[in-house]
Amino acid sequence: MLMARNQPNERMRTAQTFRFQFMSLLLLAGALPFATNGFSLGLNDEIARNSTIASLSAAIVGLLIQRRMSAYPGTGAFAYILPVYSITYGLVATALLLGRFSYSNSMLLVGFAATLLFTFVVALVINRRGGGRFYLVPGGTADLKHVSRRYEWIDLQEPVVPTGTHSVIVADLDWDHEPAWERMLAEAAIGGHTVYHVKQLRESLTGRLQIQHLSENSFGSLLPNHTYRGVKRVADILIALATIPIVVLVMLVVSVIIRMDSPGPAIFRQARMGYRGRPFIMYKFRTMVERNVGEQEDAQRRDAMTQADDNRITRVGKFLRRTRLDEIPQVFNVLKGEMSFIGPRPEAIQLSQWYETELPFYTYRHIVRPGLTGWAQINQGHVAELEDVHRKLHYDFYYIKNFSAWLDIVIALRTVGIVLLGHGWR
């Protein structure tokens, strides 16, 4: 992770920021709701007490999740604030409702609004404060200056450990450095300075993994975390089983609307390349007009590509794509084990076969189950052209290398924000 190891002063600054947020949220999420409605109810009133405790719990849990995620590579401070606190406040409200506790909706809403406003302001201040200073060791690090303007990049001219308070040293550890530079790096590490390998830092800042050859992950294997794969599959099954009874009614209503809008079946079935390179039939709501593609490979490939402002998309289809409701039927693909809720998006067979012949290591993305949403989707959106797919592949490889529950949570929360704003659809 990008900021996993900082110098003592930087760690102290981070801790002070967290303490300030924690104490401020105690005041805003607890005292402010009580001030708006609790005084009229009384300090010992059950409604005021339950509402205050619930608001405080939601705010503190949200802050802890936000703090954990803000250190994750590639995440933005603003991207998940609304989803995180919406979920925590939603969960405490659900707990109060299911437990039949008395509570005040107005107090929870005041706490939720105050928490959001305060968190957005803090994130804005932190963002404007900048991201720190990096000292670049000559040899293989020059291109980092173009990766992010949020940081200050300083070229080291001689092999002397920098004295900057919040400085971090970056070096290409695969580069054949002169002995003087090697000694400087060793002295810096012994002295407590952070020394990053340029490859890991580039991945952290961009959220992409560019590879020239297949290499092992942090577990010393080409296979993603085996334990988490099992946990993830169990979670997919449980979520799918809990979701299906809810979405069945929605699917019936949407199916009727689709049939009324344009002729053709409501469910669109398409062969996609799946887990371990096994084809499967993926379900979606039909969002385009029915057409006869033919058997020519080029025609099938072009038909599988969705362009911006594609004139084949129906009126209802535009709404379904913008809100991602067209993906709902894939919950059955998840239950069958053909997909996961989170993973690289599955491509049509014709496109997948084309990409495999043009892009090195493309097949490796099938090492995990494809998903309804993924790291590439939230960072890049829908693409089909070869150059864009190559860039998308870097995101997929990054996801596979960092395959974990926390990355899946980041993706899930950012997906919520994207769906609410309707970004990246085609």
C-alpha positions as CSV (number, residue, x, y, z in Angstrom):
1,M,0.0,0.0,0.0
2,L,1.2,3.5,-0.9
3,M,1.3,5.0,2.6
4,A,1.7,1.8,4.6
5,R,5.1,2.8,5.9
6,N,5.8,6.5,6.7
7,Q,8.4,8.3,8.7
8,P,7.6,9.0,12.4
9,N,6.5,12.7,11.8
10,E,4.2,11.6,9.0
11,R,2.7,8.9,11.1
12,M,2.2,11.4,13.9
13,R,0.5,13.8,11.5
14,T,-1.8,11.0,10.3
15,A,-2.6,10.0,13.9
16,Q,-3.4,13.6,14.8
17,T,-5.8,13.9,11.9
18,F,-7.6,10.8,12.9
19,R,-7.9,11.9,16.5
20,F,-9.3,15.2,15.3
21,Q,-11.9,13.5,13.1
22,F,-12.8,11.0,15.8
23,M,-13.4,13.7,18.4
24,S,-15.3,15.9,16.0
25,L,-17.5,13.1,14.9
26,L,-18.3,12.3,18.5
27,L,-19.5,15.9,18.8
28,L,-21.3,16.1,15.5
29,A,-22.9,12.6,15.2
30,G,-23.9,12.5,18.9
31,A,-24.3,16.0,20.4
32,L,-25.8,17.7,17.3
33,P,-28.7,15.2,16.8
34,F,-29.4,15.4,20.5
35,A,-29.4,19.2,20.4
36,T,-31.9,19.3,17.5
37,N,-34.4,16.9,19.0
38,G,-33.1,15.2,22.1
39,F,-33.5,18.1,24.5
40,S,-37.2,18.1,23.9
41,L,-37.3,14.4,24.7
42,G,-35.0,14.4,27.7
43,L,-31.6,12.9,28.4
44,N,-33.1,9.7,29.8
45,D,-35.7,9.3,27.1
46,E,-35.3,5.9,25.3
47,I,-35.8,7.4,21.8
48,A,-33.1,10.0,22.3
49,R,-30.7,7.6,23.9
50,N,-31.1,4.9,21.2
51,S,-30.9,7.5,18.4
52,T,-27.7,9.1,19.8
53,I,-26.0,5.7,20.3
54,A,-27.0,4.6,16.8
55,S,-25.7,7.7,15.1
56,L,-22.4,7.6,17.0
57,S,-21.9,3.9,16.2
58,A,-22.6,4.5,12.5
59,A,-20.2,7.5,12.3
60,I,-17.4,5.8,14.2
61,V,-17.6,2.5,12.2
62,G,-17.8,4.6,9.0
63,L,-14.7,6.5,10.1
64,L,-12.7,3.3,10.8
65,I,-13.7,1.9,7.4
66,Q,-12.8,5.1,5.7
67,R,-9.4,5.3,7.4
68,R,-8.7,1.7,6.4
69,M,-9.6,2.4,2.8
70,S,-7.9,5.7,2.4
71,A,-4.6,3.9,2.7
72,Y,-5.5,1.5,-0.1
73,P,-3.7,2.1,-3.4
74,G,-5.7,3.7,-6.1
75,T,-8.6,4.9,-4.0
76,G,-9.9,8.5,-3.9
77,A,-11.0,10.2,-0.7
78,F,-14.2,11.5,-2.2
79,A,-15.3,8.3,-4.1
80,Y,-16.5,6.3,-1.2
81,I,-17.5,8.8,1.5
82,L,-21.2,8.7,0.6
83,P,-21.4,4.9,0.1
84,V,-19.6,4.1,3.3
85,Y,-21.7,6.3,5.6
86,S,-24.9,5.4,3.7
87,I,-24.2,1.8,4.5
88,T,-23.3,2.3,8.1
89,Y,-26.3,4.5,8.9
90,G,-28.5,2.2,6.9
91,L,-27.3,-0.8,8.9
92,V,-27.9,0.8,12.3
93,A,-31.4,1.9,11.1
94,T,-32.1,-1.6,10.0
95,A,-30.8,-3.0,13.4
96,L,-33.1,-0.6,15.3
97,L,-36.0,-1.5,13.1
98,L,-35.5,-5.3,13.4
99,G,-34.8,-5.1,17.1
100,R,-37.9,-3.0,17.6
101,F,-36.0,-0.3,19.4
102,S,-37.6,3.2,19.6
103,Y,-35.7,5.8,17.7
104,S,-36.0,9.2,16.0
105,N,-35.7,9.4,12.2
106,S,-34.9,13.1,12.4
107,M,-32.0,12.6,14.8
108,L,-30.5,9.9,12.6
109,L,-30.9,12.1,9.5
110,V,-29.2,15.1,11.3
111,G,-26.3,12.9,12.4
112,F,-26.0,11.4,8.9
113,A,-26.0,14.9,7.2
114,A,-23.5,16.4,9.7
115,T,-21.2,13.4,9.4
116,L,-21.2,13.6,5.6
117,L,-20.6,17.3,5.5
118,F,-17.8,17.2,8.0
119,T,-16.1,14.2,6.3
120,F,-16.3,15.9,2.9
121,V,-14.7,19.1,4.3
122,V,-11.9,17.1,6.0
123,A,-11.2,15.2,2.7
124,L,-11.1,18.5,0.8
125,V,-8.6,20.0,3.2
126,I,-6.4,16.8,3.1
127,N,-6.5,16.8,-0.6
128,R,-5.4,20.4,-0.9
129,R,-2.6,19.8,1.6
130,G,-0.9,17.7,-1.0
131,G,0.5,14.2,-0.9
132,G,4.1,14.6,0.3
133,R,7.5,14.6,-1.3
134,F,9.3,11.9,-3.2
135,Y,13.1,11.9,-3.8
136,L,14.0,10.0,-7.0
137,V,17.2,8.0,-7.3
138,P,18.6,8.3,-10.9
139,G,17.9,5.3,-13.1
140,G,14.5,4.1,-14.1
141,T,12.4,6.6,-12.1
142,A,12.1,9.7,-14.4
143,D,8.7,8.7,-15.8
144,L,7.1,8.9,-12.3
145,K,6.9,12.6,-12.5
146,H,4.1,12.3,-15.1
147,V,2.1,9.8,-13.0
148,S,0.7,12.2,-10.4
149,R,0.9,16.0,-9.9
150,R,-0.3,15.7,-6.3
151,Y,3.2,14.9,-5.1
152,E,6.4,16.9,-5.2
153,W,9.1,15.0,-7.2
154,I,12.8,15.8,-6.5
155,D,15.7,14.3,-8.4
156,L,18.6,13.3,-6.2
157,Q,21.9,14.6,-7.6
158,E,24.3,12.8,-5.3
159,P,24.1,9.7,-3.1
160,V,23.3,11.5,0.1
161,V,20.3,10.6,2.3
162,P,17.8,13.5,2.1
163,T,16.9,15.3,5.3
164,G,13.3,16.3,4.4
165,T,10.8,15.8,7.2
166,H,8.2,14.0,5.1
167,S,10.5,12.7,2.3
168,V,10.2,9.3,0.8
169,I,13.0,7.8,-1.4
170,V,12.1,6.0,-4.7
171,A,14.5,3.8,-6.6
172,D,14.4,1.2,-9.3
173,L,15.7,-1.7,-7.2
174,D,16.2,-3.8,-10.4
175,W,18.5,-1.1,-11.8
176,D,22.3,-1.7,-11.7
177,H,23.1,1.2,-9.4
178,E,26.7,2.3,-8.6
179,P,28.0,1.2,-5.2
180,A,27.6,4.7,-3.7
181,W,23.9,4.8,-4.5
182,E,23.5,1.2,-3.1
183,R,25.1,2.3,0.2
184,M,22.9,5.4,0.4
185,L,19.7,3.3,0.0
186,A,20.9,0.9,2.7
187,E,21.7,3.8,5.0
188,A,18.3,5.3,4.3
189,A,16.5,2.1,5.1
190,I,18.5,1.6,8.3
191,G,17.9,5.2,9.4
192,G,14.1,4.7,9.2
193,H,13.5,6.4,5.8
194,T,10.8,4.9,3.5
195,V,12.4,3.4,0.3
196,Y,9.9,2.4,-2.4
197,H,10.6,0.3,-5.5
198,V,9.5,2.3,-8.5
199,K,7.3,-0.6,-9.8
200,Q,5.2,-0.9,-6.7
201,L,4.9,2.9,-6.3
202,R,3.7,3.2,-9.9
203,E,1.1,0.5,-9.4
204,S,-0.1,2.2,-6.2
205,L,-0.5,5.6,-7.8
206,T,-2.2,4.4,-11.0
207,G,-4.1,1.3,-9.8
208,R,-2.7,-0.5,-12.9
209,L,-0.2,-3.3,-13.3
210,Q,1.9,-3.3,-16.4
211,I,3.7,-6.6,-17.0
212,Q,6.3,-7.8,-19.4
213,H,6.2,-11.4,-18.2
214,L,4.2,-13.4,-15.8
215,S,5.5,-13.3,-12.3
216,E,4.4,-14.5,-8.9
217,N,2.2,-12.6,-6.5
218,S,2.9,-11.9,-2.8
219,F,2.0,-15.5,-2.0
220,G,4.8,-16.8,-4.3
221,S,2.3,-18.2,-6.9
222,L,0.5,-17.3,-10.0
223,L,-2.8,-18.3,-8.3
224,P,-4.7,-15.6,-6.3
225,N,-5.2,-16.0,-2.5
226,H,-6.7,-19.5,-2.3
227,T,-8.3,-19.0,1.1
228,Y,-10.0,-15.8,0.1
229,R,-11.2,-17.4,-3.2
230,G,-13.2,-19.9,-1.0
231,V,-14.6,-17.2,1.3
232,K,-15.5,-15.1,-1.7
233,R,-17.4,-17.9,-3.3
234,V,-19.4,-18.6,-0.1
235,A,-20.2,-14.9,0.2
236,D,-21.4,-14.8,-3.4
237,I,-23.8,-17.7,-2.8
238,L,-25.2,-16.2,0.4
239,I,-25.7,-12.8,-1.2
240,A,-27.2,-14.3,-4.3
241,L,-29.7,-16.4,-2.3
242,A,-30.6,-13.3,-0.2
243,T,-31.0,-11.1,-3.3
244,I,-33.0,-13.4,-5.6
245,P,-36.3,-13.2,-3.7
246,I,-36.0,-9.4,-3.8
247,V,-35.1,-9.0,-7.5
248,V,-37.6,-11.5,-8.9
249,L,-40.4,-9.0,-8.7
250,V,-38.2,-6.3,-10.2
251,M,-37.3,-8.6,-13.0
252,L,-41.0,-9.4,-13.8
253,V,-41.8,-5.7,-14.0
254,V,-38.8,-4.8,-16.1
255,S,-39.4,-7.7,-18.4
256,V,-43.0,-6.5,-19.1
257,I,-41.7,-2.9,-19.8
258,I,-39.1,-4.2,-22.2
259,R,-41.6,-6.3,-24.1
260,M,-43.9,-3.2,-24.4
261,D,-41.1,-1.0,-25.6
262,S,-39.7,-3.1,-28.4
263,P,-40.3,-6.5,-30.0
264,G,-38.1,-9.4,-28.8
265,P,-37.3,-11.4,-25.7
266,A,-36.8,-9.5,-22.4
267,I,-33.7,-11.5,-21.4
268,F,-30.6,-11.3,-23.6
269,R,-28.4,-14.3,-23.6
270,Q,-24.8,-14.1,-24.9
271,A,-21.8,-16.5,-24.8
272,R,-19.0,-15.0,-22.7
273,M,-15.6,-16.2,-21.8
274,G,-15.6,-17.2,-18.1
275,Y,-13.6,-18.6,-15.2
276,R,-10.5,-20.6,-16.3
277,G,-11.4,-19.9,-20.0
278,R,-14.7,-21.8,-19.9
279,P,-17.5,-20.3,-22.1
280,F,-20.8,-19.7,-20.4
281,I,-24.2,-18.1,-21.2
282,M,-24.5,-14.7,-19.5
283,Y,-28.0,-13.2,-18.8
284,K,-28.9,-9.6,-19.2
285,F,-32.0,-7.6,-19.8
286,R,-32.2,-6.8,-23.5
287,T,-31.3,-3.2,-24.1
288,M,-30.9,-3.2,-27.9
289,V,-33.2,-3.9,-30.8
290,E,-33.2,-7.4,-32.2
291,R,-30.9,-7.9,-35.2
292,N,-29.6,-10.6,-37.4
293,V,-25.8,-10.6,-37.2
294,G,-24.9,-13.5,-39.5
295,E,-22.1,-16.0,-39.2
296,Q,-19.1,-13.9,-40.4
297,E,-16.5,-13.4,-37.6
298,D,-15.9,-9.7,-38.3
299,A,-19.7,-9.0,-38.2
300,Q,-20.1,-10.9,-34.9
301,R,-17.1,-9.0,-33.4
302,R,-18.5,-5.6,-34.4
303,D,-21.9,-6.5,-33.1
304,A,-20.4,-7.4,-29.7
305,M,-18.9,-4.0,-29.4
306,T,-21.1,-1.3,-27.8
307,Q,-20.1,2.2,-29.0
308,A,-20.9,5.6,-27.4
309,D,-24.5,6.7,-28.3
310,D,-25.1,3.3,-30.0
311,N,-28.2,3.7,-32.1
312,R,-29.2,0.1,-31.4
313,I,-30.0,0.9,-27.8
314,T,-33.7,1.2,-27.1
315,R,-35.4,3.9,-25.0
316,V,-35.9,1.6,-22.0
317,G,-32.4,0.2,-22.7
318,K,-30.8,3.6,-22.1
319,F,-32.4,3.8,-18.6
320,L,-31.5,0.2,-17.8
321,R,-27.8,0.7,-18.8
322,R,-27.5,4.0,-17.0
323,T,-28.8,2.5,-13.8
324,R,-27.1,-0.9,-14.3
325,L,-30.5,-2.6,-13.9
326,D,-29.8,-4.5,-17.1
327,E,-27.2,-6.5,-15.1
328,I,-29.7,-7.9,-12.5
329,P,-30.3,-11.3,-14.2
330,Q,-26.6,-12.1,-13.7
331,V,-27.3,-12.8,-10.1
332,F,-28.3,-16.3,-11.4
333,N,-24.9,-16.6,-13.1
334,V,-23.4,-15.8,-9.7
335,L,-25.4,-18.5,-8.0
336,K,-24.4,-21.0,-10.7
337,G,-20.7,-20.3,-10.1
338,E,-20.1,-18.8,-13.5
339,M,-19.6,-15.3,-12.2
340,S,-18.9,-13.4,-9.0
341,F,-20.4,-10.1,-7.9
342,I,-16.9,-8.5,-8.2
343,G,-14.2,-9.5,-10.8
344,P,-13.0,-8.6,-14.3
345,R,-16.0,-8.2,-16.7
346,P,-16.5,-11.1,-19.0
347,E,-16.1,-10.4,-22.7
348,A,-18.1,-11.9,-25.6
349,I,-16.4,-15.0,-27.0
350,Q,-15.6,-13.3,-30.3
351,L,-14.0,-10.3,-28.6
352,S,-12.1,-12.5,-26.1
353,Q,-10.6,-14.7,-28.8
354,W,-9.5,-11.6,-30.7
355,Y,-7.9,-10.0,-27.6
356,E,-6.1,-13.3,-26.9
357,T,-4.4,-13.2,-30.3
358,E,-3.4,-9.5,-30.0
359,L,-2.6,-8.9,-26.3
360,P,0.0,-10.8,-24.3
361,F,-1.1,-12.6,-21.2
362,Y,-4.8,-11.7,-21.9
363,T,-5.8,-15.3,-20.9
364,Y,-4.5,-14.8,-17.4
365,R,-7.4,-12.6,-16.5
366,H,-9.6,-15.8,-16.5
367,I,-7.7,-17.0,-13.3
368,V,-10.6,-15.5,-11.3
369,R,-14.3,-15.5,-11.8
370,P,-15.7,-12.6,-13.9
371,G,-17.9,-10.1,-12.1
372,L,-20.8,-7.8,-12.4
373,T,-18.4,-5.0,-11.5
374,G,-14.7,-4.8,-11.2
375,W,-11.5,-2.7,-10.7
376,A,-11.3,-1.8,-14.4
377,Q,-15.0,-0.9,-14.5
378,I,-14.8,1.7,-11.7
379,N,-11.6,3.2,-13.0
380,Q,-12.1,3.1,-16.8
381,G,-15.7,2.2,-17.6
382,H,-16.8,0.3,-20.7
383,V,-14.3,-0.1,-23.5
384,A,-14.0,-2.2,-26.7
385,E,-11.2,-0.9,-28.8
386,L,-7.9,-2.8,-28.7
387,E,-5.8,0.0,-27.2
388,D,-8.3,0.7,-24.5
389,V,-8.6,-3.0,-23.7
390,H,-4.9,-3.2,-23.3
391,R,-5.1,-0.5,-20.7
392,K,-8.1,-2.2,-19.1
393,L,-6.0,-5.4,-18.8
394,H,-3.5,-3.5,-16.6
395,Y,-6.4,-2.9,-14.2
396,D,-7.4,-6.5,-14.3
397,F,-3.9,-7.7,-13.5
398,Y,-3.7,-5.2,-10.7
399,Y,-6.9,-6.7,-9.2
400,I,-5.7,-10.2,-9.5
401,K,-2.4,-9.4,-7.9
402,N,-4.1,-7.6,-5.0
403,F,-7.0,-10.0,-4.8
404,S,-8.5,-9.4,-1.3
405,A,-11.6,-8.6,0.7
406,W,-10.6,-5.0,1.2
407,L,-10.1,-4.3,-2.5
408,D,-13.5,-5.9,-3.2
409,I,-15.1,-3.7,-0.6
410,V,-13.5,-0.6,-2.2
411,I,-14.9,-1.7,-5.6
412,A,-18.3,-2.4,-4.2
413,L,-18.5,1.0,-2.5
414,R,-17.3,3.0,-5.5
415,T,-19.7,1.0,-7.7
416,V,-22.5,2.3,-5.6
417,G,-21.4,5.9,-6.2
418,I,-21.0,5.3,-9.9
419,V,-24.5,3.8,-10.2
420,L,-26.0,6.7,-8.3
421,L,-24.3,9.2,-10.6
422,G,-24.8,7.1,-13.8
423,H,-21.2,7.4,-15.0
424,G,-19.4,5.2,-17.5
425,W,-22.4,3.5,-19.1
426,R,-22.8,2.5,-22.8
